Amino acid sequence: MPNHYNERWVGPIKGIRLPLADWNSLQDEGITTIDQLAAVADRLERLPGIGLNMARVIREELARLSAVE
């Protein structure tokens, strides 16, 4: 049986692939653009629903995306 918790999905922020739980947490916080996400990158783990692991995954995606540009 697939583990959808760890599977990465394309969401509303182009180029970023995150687990569905991450997208849901970001959406709950009203974060829908790369600029908004970058603005809170240093305090992601303090947002409701985003723990240390989710924050790490999001930061890795941000770093990957900035390396591509």
C-alpha positions, 0 to 999 in steps of 0.5 A, a space after each residue: 500500500 502506498 504511503 501518501 504522507 511521504 509522496 511529493 505532489 505538485 501544488 500551487 507554487 510552481 516548481 515545488 514538490 511537497 508532501 500533501 500534508 505540507 501543502 495543506 499546512 501552507 494553504 491553511 497559513 495562506 502561503 500560496 506564492 514562492 515569495 510568501 514561502 521564502 519570507 517564512 522559510 526561517 521560521 517554518 517549524 513554528 507554523 501550525 502543522 509544520 514540524 522540523 521534518 516538514 520544515 527541512 523538506 520545504 527548505 530543501 525544495 526551496 534550495 533546489 528551486 533556487 539552484 535551478 534558476 
